[in-house]
């Protein structure tokens, strides 16, 4: 898909859904910013397609990157992100980083050993609990979904963990 508003041609992995022009323009805009190594803030009204935009953008990234992608969201939206990613980015290898400490330890080994080009999805709380591991890595790209949640009272530690994340 080529968007005349941007200087980047975005190739989408086949998806069972049709993207609206608004989503195509937003994905192309994100791809253009990413190609210039610029950060992005994507905000819109509730229900207008942020998950579709981000999922489609992530599906357009090359699969041969050496580092995993990271998506951080509230625990309450983990399942809706999994659903959106399955719908809009079915070829993307997804690893949900959650559970008990022993489960998360096993998942860390999976990310290090065999899923270098996967998308790791976790909650803000889990990011804080395992911040030393998250902060020790360099990610290909970091998506902070519904980041307004970290502004709430008592989230200064979560904010410090987010600020310290490194992405290419």
N, C-alpha and C positions, 0 to 999 in steps of 0.2 A: 504494500500500500504506500503510495506517495502522497504526502500532504503538502499542498502548496504554501502553507503557512511556515513550514520548516525547511531546513536544508538537509534533511536526513530521510532516507528511504527505509521504512521499517518493514521487515519481513516477519509475518506472524506464523507461528506454528499452527497447523490446522486445528480448528476449534469447532465444536458442534453448534456454536451460537453465532449470530450475526451481530457485528458491532455497529452502534449508531455513529453517525458522523462526529458527534461531540466526543465520543470515546476515541475514535480514530485520531482526531485533532489533538486530544490530550496525550495520547500515547506517543504521537509523533513529536509533540513538544517535549515530553520527558526524554525521549530518545535523543533529541537535539541537545538538550542540556547535558545529558550523560556523555554524549560524544565530545563535548567541550569540558568535561569534568567539573560541571557546575552543579550545585545543590538545587533542589526543587522543593517547593511547598505547594501541595495540591489540596485545595479546600473548596468545598461546594456545599450545597444544601443536602440534607440527609436524603439518601435514596437516589441520587443522581448518577451514581456509577463509579465512585472512587475505587472500589474493589475490582470492578471490571477493568478500569484503566490501569491500575497497578499490576494486576494479574496479566493482562495482555502485554504490558510493557516488559515485565519479567520474562514472559514467554518469547519475546523478540530478541533477548540477549543471546549472544553466542554460547553454546554449550561447552566450549573448550576452555573456559576461564579456569585458572589454577586455584582460585579461592571460592569458598561458598558465599552465597547471598544470605543476608539476615533480614528477617521481618519480625519486628517486635510489636505486639498489640496487647490490649487488655485481655485477661484470661476469658472474659465473657464473650469475646469475639473470635477466639481461636477456631471454633467450629465453623463459623460463617466464612472466615478466611480460607479454611481448608476447602469448603464447598466452592467458593469463588475460584480458587486456584485450580481445582479439579475441572471446573467448567471452562475457564478461559485459558488455562495453561496446562492441559492434560499431559504434555510430554515433559514437564518440569519435574525433576526428582525432588520430592518434598520430605523433609524430616522434621516432625513435630518434637521439639525439645521441651518435655515436661515430665511430671511424675515424681516419684520418690528419689532421694539422693542416689541410691544405687542404680536406678533406671537411667538417671541423667548421666551418671558416670559412664555407663555402657554406651549411651548415645554420643558422648564426647569422643569416645574411641572410634565410633562409626564415622563421625565427621572427619576426624584426623586421618583415618586409614582409607576409606573407600568412597566417600561422598564429597570429593573436593569441589565438584561443580553442582552441588545441590542447593536448594533453598532451605535454610533452617528457620523454622517459625517457632517463636517462643513468646511468653508473656513478659510484661514489664517486671512483675514480681520475681519470676524465675531468672530474668536477667540480673536483677539485684542479688538474688541468692547465690548465683554462680558468676558474679561479676568478674572475679579474677580470671576465669577461663575465657569469658567473652572479651575482656580487655586485652588478653594476651595474644589474640588473633588479629590478623588484618583481613577484613572482609572485602569481597569484590564490590558490594553495594549494601547499604543499610537502609531499610525502610522502617520508619517509625509511624505506625498507623494509630490514628486516634490519639495523637500525642498530647492533646489537651488533658488527658487523664493524669499525666504526670505533674500537672500544676496543682493538684489537690493537696490538701494539708497532709503533712507527713511523708511527702514523696521526694524530699531533697536528696536522699540517698539514691533513689532511682534516677533522678536527674543527673547526678554526678556520674553514675554508671553509663548513662546514655552519652553524655558529653565526651567521655573518654574513649568511646568506640572509634576504631580506625577502619576506614574504607579506602580502597584504591582510589 
